[in-house]
């Protein structure tokens, strides 16, 4: 459970950075697409390759698509997940730049965190000494940008920093719950079962990240793409470094 606690603290440290960096109109215009890029990067370079290894590329892509289109349907017919992307939306009167993102983002983050905690505690049981030594570093490198993305998007999805931080604590604390559940239940279950909900979470992250960038592109044009690409590239580089460390 020690590494699961480290993962939670690393993610919350990243969330604090994301929340307090987003403190003005200018930084918000940077952090919204940057945070969106981080979410897309986490989905494409962090979660999807792992899922493809565990359950195959076809099932992985189908589940990611199911997660994406489920939020698309909810956004269109049930609840405005991306209210700021609507063609008739008056963005200037909003209290928050991405209102509507909070509930689905925290739901996806909580699911992801629970499964992270599960997989971290399971990996700690590995007989390979190298894995056990490298795991804490890999976890921190993985969770800090994830926390930054969550904090940055939550800050512009709710009315205050305190609310954003509270929701980040709720979402990331599920890492500990997942670790505790793994200790109790994992020996009785097949190792790949958690890949299915994790692939759905990847679809949620991709949807939210893409539409955060898309909303800024509609408002600001091409200037939104550089922060978004920086976020995607940063996650890609970190994930490659983590994989090299664990080899």
N, C-alpha and C positions, 0 to 999 in steps of 0.2 A: 504493500500500500504506500510505501515511501515514494516511489516514482509516480504513482497516481496523484499524490499530494503535490509533488513537484510540478506535474503537468498542470494542475489546477492553478497553482500560484503563478506559473509562467504565463498561462493564458490570461489571468487577471492582470498581471503586469502589462501585458500587451494591450489589454482593454483600457487600462488607465492611460497609456500613451495615446491610443486612438481617440479616447474621449476628450482629453485635455488638449490635444493638438488641434482639435476641431473647435476653435474658440472665436472665430470671426467669419465674416462673409467670405473673405478671400480663402482662408484655409478650408472652409466648408466646400468651396468650389473645387478644391484640390482633393480633399479627403473623400468626398462622395464617390468620384470615379476611381480613386486609388483603392478605397475599401471595396468597391465593386470588383475591381481587378483582382484583389486578393481573394475574394470569394470565388471568382471564376478559376483562378489559379489553384486554389485548394481543391475544387471539384475536379479539374482536368488533370492536374499534375500530382495532387496528393492522394485523392480517394480513388479515382478511376483506375489507375494502373494496379493498385492493390486489389481492387475488386475483380479486375480482369484475370489476375493471377489466381484468385481464389475460386471464382465461379464461371470463368470464361467470358470472352468479349461479348457474345451475343446477349446473354442474360444481363450482363453489366449494363450494356447500352440500353436494353429494353427497360430496365429498372430506373436508370437515370432519366430516360425519356418519360417514364411514368411519373416520377417525382416532378419533373419540369412541367408536364402538361396538367398534372393535378393542380398545381398552383395557378397555372394559366386559366383553368376552368373556374377555380375559386375566385380569381381576380375578376373574371368577366361576368360571372353569374351569381356569386354569393357575397363576396367581401372584397373591397378594393385594396388588394395587396399592393398594387402599384398605382395608387390614386394619382400620383404626380405624373404618370405617363399618359393619362387619358387626354384625348384631343381637346376636350372642353374644360380642362382643369385650369383654374386660375392660381398659378403657383405663388403669385405675389402676396396673397392673403393668408398663406399657410403659417401656422405656428411652428411647424417643423418641415424640413425640406423633403423628407421621405416618410411622411405620415402614412400609416398602413403597413409598413415593413415590419414593425416591432413584433407582432404576434407570430407570423410565420417564421421570422428569422430566429426568434428565441426557441420556437418549437424545433426547428432544424438543428440549432446549436445544441440544445439539450439532448436530442437524440444522438447527435454526433459525439458529444462529450461522454454520454453514458457508454457508448460503444468504444470510445477511446480508452476509457477507464478499464473496460472489460479486456480489451486487447493488450493494454499495457501490463496488467497484472498477469494475464496468461503468458505473455512473452517473457516475463520475469522468471517463469518456471523453466525456461530453456536450459538445456544442459551445456550450451555453448557459452564459455566464459566471456568471449568477445562481445556477444550480444548483451549479456548482463551488464558489462562495463560501459558499452556505448549507448545503451538504451536511455539513461538519464539525459545525456547531451542531445541525443536525437529527439527526445520528447520535448525538451525545451525549445529547440530550433523549430520544431513543428508547431508548438502551441502558441509561441509568441506572435507570429504573424496572423494566426487564426484569431487570437484575442484582439489584435489591432484592428482587424477587419470588423469583428463584432462590435468593438467599442466605437469605431468611427461611424459605422452605419447606424448603430443605436443612438448615438449622440444627435444625429440629424433626423431620427425617426420619432424621438420623444421630446418633451418640452424642456427638460433640464438635465444637467450632468448627473445629479443625484439619482434621478430615475434611470438614466442610462446605465450607471454603475450598478444599481440594484438589480436590474434585469440581467446584466452580464454575470453577476454573482450567481443568480438563479440558474442561468444556462450552464455556466462552467462548473458549478458545484456538482453537477450530475456525473462528472468524471469520477468523483469519490464513490458515488452510489454504484456506478458501473464496476469499479474495482472491487467493492464489497460483494456485489452480486457474483462476480467471477470467482471469488474465493469460495463461495457457497455452492454455486450451481454449475460452473464450467466443466468440472470433471464428468458430469452426467450428460453433456450435450456434445453434438458434433462440432468440430472446430470452425466450420465455415458458415454456421447459421446466421451469424451477425453480419455477414457480407450483404445480405439482402436488404435489411433496413438501412445499412450504411450507404448502399448505392442509391436508395431513395433520397437520403439526405444530400448526396452529391447533386442530385437533380434539383432539390430545393435551393442549394447554394448557387448552382449555376443560374437558375431563374432569377434569384434576387440580385446576384452580382451583375448579370447581363442587363437587367432593367434599371439598376442604379446607374450604370454607365449610359444606357440608352436615354434615360431621362435627362442626364446632363448634356448629352450630345444634342438632344432636341432644343435645349435652352442655350447652349454655348457653342455648338458646332464642333469643329475638329480639335479645339483646345482641350476637350475632355478626354481625348484618346491617349495623350502622353502619360498622365497620371495612371490611367487604367492599365496601359501596357507596362508601366513600371511595376504596378502591383502584381500582374500576371508573371512578369519575368522574375521578380523577386522570389515569389513562391516556387517557381520552376527551379531556380538556382539552389534554393534551400533544400528542396526535396531531393535533388540530385546529390547534394552534399551529404544529406542524411543517409541515402542509400549507399553511397560510397563508404561512409563511416561504418555501416552495419555489415559490410561484406567481410 
